[in-house]
Amino acid sequence: MRIEPYDAHQLDAVIRLSLRAWASVFDSIQKVMDLDVYREFYPDDWRVSQQKAVEGVCAAEDTNVWVAIDAGSTVGFVAVKLHSETSMGEIYMVAVDPDFQGHGIGTALTEFALDWMKHAGMSVAMVETGGDPGHAPARRTYEKLGFGLLPIARYFKKL
């Protein structure tokens, strides 16, 4: 497996792997979130909004994106934003194709992003993830790499 800078010709592969990777996450979110609120966030299908989010991140000038390549295929990606005013790097988005999960690719992408942030002059790294069961693998990866949790409660109510 190698990590290389994202190129626009990889967009379809990044979208496909992301939607596959996040299917179980969105199933989990739907189970723990009020259904009316969930439908407000994702009125059509979560895949529609997530595809747009991935397209936006991959095209954003303020975001750096890298892909993981294994056996000639794009199997994961990580997107990083730098907040120079606070010297903080943010792992904005990360996904690994389900067929390749559990092999250290997410960890490698995260470590790569952390090293890149440090060399870019950042002194703090931040990543956000969900507290639902579907995000448990992501939480384990971040904790394994030394991230500390800031407990935050975010409540939603359908109006």
Secondary structure, 3 states (H helix, E strand, C coil): CEEEECCHHHHHHHHHHHHHHHHHHHHHHHHHCCHHHHHHHCCCCHHHHHHHHHHHHHHCCCEEEEEEEECCEEEEEEEEEEEHHHCEEEEEEEEECHHHCCCCHHHHHHHHHHHHHHHCCCCEEEECCCCCHHHHHHHHHHHHCCCCCCCCCCCCCCC
